[in-house]
Amino acid sequence: MSQVHIDVNHDNIRNDLALQIASLTTDKAILSEQVRVLANDKLNLEVRVQKLEAERSAVNAAKEPSQPMTEVIDAPQTPEI
């Protein structure tokens, strides 16, 4: 049986892995910031929706008559004799 000797440069592997870890750490930080911004935007939108719904409810309540409206109907006139 023959043996093959492979020379592995551990320093190159370590450096390559360190670069990959640094890149992934940067990507994670960027994604975390994006998630934070999106969560903040979501909260702001929810508050805005609540305000608009309250305004709409107030406008609808103001449109509703507080007393039932009476309808005026012209009665047919009887001919004069």
Secondary structure, DSSP 8 states (H G I E B T S, - for coil): ---------HHHHHHHHHHHHHHHHHHHHHHHHHHHHHHHHHHHHHHHHHHHHHHHHHHHHHHS-SS--------------
